[in-house]
Amino acid sequence: MTDNKSMILIYYHDDNDGLCSAAVAANYYDRNEFAIKFIPINYGKESWSKEEIKVAEKVWLVDFASDKMDEFVKVCGSKLIWIDHHKTAMEKFPDLWTSSDIPGIRSIEKAACVLTWEFIHSEYVPPPAAVAYIGDKDMWRFEYVETRAFSAGFSLMVKTPDDAVWDVLLSSSSEYGDTVSKMISIGELLLESQSYKIQKAFERGVDCIFHNWKARLVNTTGSISELGEFIYKKPEYDIAIMWQAVEDMVVFSLRSDSGNPDSPDCSEIARQYDGGGHKNAAGFQKKNMDFPGLLLC
């Protein structure tokens, strides 16, 4: 308990979709009555606590499935609300994925932030533009012309699910339209700069064969999905591999073309390294890895 308020734990995948999902979940609660604790979480680097779960009123797990999902579900019991859309989670935990005993929505058809909105408001209540744009990009569909620009501006301006701007982005206040428009305008400028940086990052990469697919391996710390798209759209590549060093880990992101049914299944490859994700966007992490050996797989 915090100041006699009931504690709500929200574990969220540490990306924009997870961040938005967490913000939507938190927006459901009255902050005068509930204390919200946000906990970012990543594959291969989890941080959930039995002690915290024990004292919590509710536990949300959004846009993520624990590597120890059976244990996590058991510890949470009836407190758990699980919302996810990752193909690897569906395949790894089929019984939990379809369990009617675990509240939430699990579906690979929509982004987690949209599923979270629908769980709270029903699928018949359209999500705000911010949620729609974030979901559109996470699913890599780009059904809205403003998605790329909004996402770029959003990433610059919003860092946590507890940011005050969520009060505007998830509401119908008079500031809503101006805030979204500002993010789109800033994003348009950022995209121009990003295009140049993506070309330079691509030039630093090397060609390789990865799981029998023609690949480009690039070291980068930003614009991962955009760089991946830049690579796999080229006819000479089947899959893009981006990597970066984070503390004692090497973090890999895989991208392939969702418009090509014969493109590599990134989630299947990532799962072989205890990672996860979607068919065309997935990732994994490695410690003390044999870098040359990996490229010969």
Phi, psi and omega in degrees: 000147177230115182054040179064015176266147175289139183270131173247119177264131177234104174271127184223144175298133188278065170216181186296323179295315178294319178300314179294319178301316180296319179296319179296317179298316181295326182296343180289336188259150174278115183293345175285339182253330185237143171261126182257130174241119179265134180227106177292148185214147182221156178299134179078359183211065184273161184208051177262150189237126177298322182295317178294318180297322182300323183265357183280151175281315178220152178231118176260137171236109187239136177062032186196152170228128180294148173297335179248053189298322179300316179292318181300315179298318180295318180295319182286324182059224184286355179284341192281136165237119185242122178234124183206160179218019183271131181300322181296323178293319179299320183280327183281326183232061186300322181291320178290321182302320184261003185294127176282352179276349180250109179298154179129189175228130173238119181201137179272004184275339183222160177292157183296325181295323177290320178297321179295317177300315182291327178297322182276319189251349186086154184289350182271356176256108183301139178289156174301160183304320182301315179294318180297316180295315181296318178294321180299317179288318182298325177277353177060043180257322179055053177283342179248135184295336183273355189303310184297314181294315179301314183298321179294314179294319179300313182299329178284323191263339185237125185243337184223159177286355180256007179297140183300335183295340178297330178300331178273313185296333182256015183236182175246031182291166182295338181279346189304306183299319180295320181294314179296317180298322179296317179296321179294317181296315178295320181297323179298321177292319181295325181295326177297316178293321182298321181302317179294316182293325179296317178299316180294320179296317179302318182294335178281346186284176178228149176276146178201171173254124184232115184051041178069015177249146177285123189227158170241125181257123185226133173275121180205155178242005181205167178051044187297310182293322180293318177294319178301316179296319179302323182283305187289346175284344177281135186298339182277000181232146175259329187212149177250137178237116175251141180221155175206152177271127177230110185054240182260018182242153166252120185259127182247139174236132182246139177221139173220173190277113179292341179278354180245110182296343180264008181288159182300147175272098183298323182295322180293319178294313182299324181297330178293343177248022180064028175258200181192180179143211183251174180301320185249005178205112182209175181200166176203167181231148181226142174251142176046046188278152174272091188301309179299322181297322180299319184288347179266000181297000000 
